């Protein structure tokens, strides 16, 4: 599967990260409403279902932060 992350806008990227975290950790992932910076961070509280493994899962409270920045590389400037 070829997923072009550079085609995402920041909100879509942050939703993607929260969705991946929910898939790995389970239903304890909560996505926040957009904050001052427009970001949609999240948190996980509970015992992760699949991280780092199904036999030895982490538990507690974890903050999820993801940011996508649009960076122009000098090699792409004519």
PyMOL commands that set and color helices and strands:
alter all, ss='L'
color gray80, all
select helices_A, chain A and resi 5-7+10-25+74-76
alter helices_A, ss='H'
color red, helices_A
select strands_A, chain A and resi 29-31+42-47+59-64
alter strands_A, ss='S'
color yellow, strands_A
deselect
rebuild
show_as cartoon
